[in-house]
Amino acid sequence: MKNIYILLLVLLAACTPNKDPQKIIDKAIAAHGGQLFEGRTVTFDFRDKHYLVQRKPEGYTYIRSFEDDSLGQVKDVLTNSTELERYVNDTLLYISDEWKFKYANSVNSVLYFFQLPYGLNDAAVVKKYLGQKVINQKLYEKVQVTFKQENGGKDFEDVFVYWINAETNTLDFLGYSYLTDGGGVRFRQAVNRRTIKDMVFQDYINFKPADKNAPVESLDQAFIEASLVELSQIENENIEVK
């Protein structure tokens, strides 16, 4: 019976008609309680740094704070994705535009993945339905996300693919290609899923393929074939929602 069920899933994935990717993403955001980011303050720790995200109708603020052996207490405050200020021991520090961008990009990257699938309805996002795939005996909807150059940030050419569980609407896998630092592709598997005040948070296992130029949409098959190499664990700790 188990093999018959898997066969039915494969056949269903092979003949699925085109679907509206917007509806798939909307259901995923709702399943994760992502809309609850609005009006709440969420804090967590990631790799020896403390993060805060606060969203309000007029905009949002990201804060990253950590202890530096040579500088002391460092706090990066990023407002609406672009306006970054760095404080050292509560004193505003002058930094060049180049370093402002580097720090802002680093903070944005961590918070982007932490809040997923929230954020996939931003104005710069372009969604495309890629069909279905069976992974670990579960059926997934594949949605590609690219970005418009306007308001898409410096990395607007990055390409993401999200695998949304067709039954639970949860984001279980994601892959992306990037051009910075020589470029490459990554694949992440969601693990350690937990619910805090009706919001779903999860960690990830981070993989890469042997070929850094592999098409991101093909990484699901590489995962099934166990040909991906594990790189790291993405663990968000001490999550608090206020």
N, C-alpha and C positions, 0 to 999 in steps of 0.2 A: 504493500500500500504506500509506503514511504517513497519508493522509487516512482510509482505512478504519479504521486503528488508533485514530485520534482519535475517529472516530464511535462505535466500539465502547466506548471509555472513557466517552463522554458518555451513551450508552444504558445502560451499567452503572451510572453515577452516578444516573441518573433512576429506576432501579427497584431500588435497594439496600434490603434490609429493615433494620429497626432493629437496631443493634448495641449491645453493651455498652461504654459509654465507658470504664469502668474498665480493661478489657482493653487498649483502645487506648492509654491513658495508661501502663499498666504496660509495654507493649512499647516505647513511646517512651523511657521512663526507662532501660530496659535497653539500648536502642540507643545512647543517649548515655553509658552508663556512669555515670549519675547516682547510682546507689546507692553508688558508690565515694567520694562526698563524706563518708560516714560514716567517721571514723577518720583522715581526711587533712586536711592544711592546704594551702589553695590561695591563692596571692597573685597579684595583677595590678594594672595601672595603667589608670586611666580618667580622661581629662580632667584631667591634672596632679594626680591624687590616687592614693594607693596603698591598695589594699584587701586584707584578709585575711579568709578564712572558715575556721573550724575547727569541725568537728562531732564530737561525742562522744555516747555513749548517754545521758548525763545532761543534754545540752543543747548549745547552740552559741554561738559568739562571732563577732561581726563587728567588724573594726577598720578605720577609715579614718584615714589620716594624710596631712598635707600641710603645706606651708610657707606661712604667712600673713605678708605684708609688715609688718603692724603688730604682730602678736602673737608671731610666731616659729613654732616647731614645734607643730602642733596634732594631737592624737590623740583620736578619738572611739571609745569602746569600748562596743559594744552587746551585751548578754547576753540570749539568748532573746527577741529581738525588741523588748523593752520597756524594759529597764533600761539607760539610757545614762549614761555618765560622759564628761566632756570634760577632757582634760589639755592644758595649755599649758606647753611646756618641761618636761615630766614632773611638773608640779604640778597636782593636781586642782583644777578651777575650779568655783565655784558657778554654776549656771545655773538659771533658772526652769523650772517644769514646762512652760510654753509652748514655750520654746526646746528643752528636752529632747525634746519631741514632734517639733518641726520637724527637728531633727538626726537623730533616730531614723528618721523617715519618709524622709528623704533617703537615709540609708544603706540602709535596707530596700529601697527602690525599686531602687537599683543592683544589690544582691545578688540580689533576686528574679529579675530578668531574666537576670543572669549565670548563675544556676544552672539555669535552665529546661532540660528539663521537670521536673527534680527540684523538689520542693515541691508538685507538683500532687496529691499524696496526703495533704496536711495535713488535719487533722480538720475544719477549717472549710470545706473545698472541696466544692462541689456540682457534679457533672458531668452534662451532658446531651448526647446524641448528636444532631447536626444533619444527618446525611446525608453525601453525598460531593460533591466538586467537582473538575473537571478544570482544572488550571492549568499552563500551559506544557507541555502534552501529558503531564502526569502526574496520576495519580489520588490524591486526598486524602480522608482522613476528617476531618470537622469535629466538634470537641468544644467545647461551651460550658462555661465555668467561672464560677460565681457563688460567693458566700460567705455562710455563716451569720453572723448578727449576733454570736453568741457566739464569741469567739476569732477573729473575722474582721477585726479591726482597725477603725480609724476609716473606712477606705475600703471597707467591706464591700459597698457598693452598686455598686462597679465591676463591669463585665462583661467577660470575656475570651473570645475564640474562638481555638482552636488548629487549624492545618491540619497533620495528620500524614500523611506520605508513606505510602501504602498498601503500597508495595513494600519500602521501606527502614526504615520506622517512625521516621524522623527528623522533627523539628519544623522545617519549612521556612518557615512563615509564622505570624504571630499578629496579632490585632487586639484592641483594648480600648477601652472607653468609660469616662470618668472624670467626676467631678462637681466636683473641686477647681478653683480658679482659673477659674471660669466654665464648666468642663466642656468636653468635646470627645471626639473619637475619633482613634485612631492605628492604623496598619497597618505591620507590620515584615516585611521579607524577610531571611531568614538568608543571610549571605555569609561567605566566608573561613573555612569550616569546617576545623578541624584536630583531630587526636587527640594527646593528651599523657598518657602513662601510662594508656592504655585509657580515658581520659575525653575526650568530645567537647566542644569549645568552639567558639563561633561569634560573629561580629559581625552587625550588622543595618543595613539601610537603613531609615530611619524616614520614613514618609509620613503625610499627612493628606488627607482628602477636602475638596472645596470646601464641602460642607455639614457643619458640625460636629455636626449632629444626625442624621447618616446612621446607620442601624442597623449595628452592628458586624459582624453576620453577613453583610451585603451587600458588605463591603469587598473580598472576593475578586473579585467581578464588576467593581468599579471598578478594581482592579489589572489585570485582563485587558484592560479597555478603555483603560488608560493614562490614566485621568482623575484619578489621585492626584498630589499635589504632594510632591516630596521635601523633607523638612525638615532632616535631619541624617544623619550616619553614627555608629553606635554601635560604637566600636572598643575592644576590650579588649586591652591590650598587655602584653608581658612576663609571660605566664602561667607560673607555676611550681607544680608539684604535689609535695608532700613527704609 
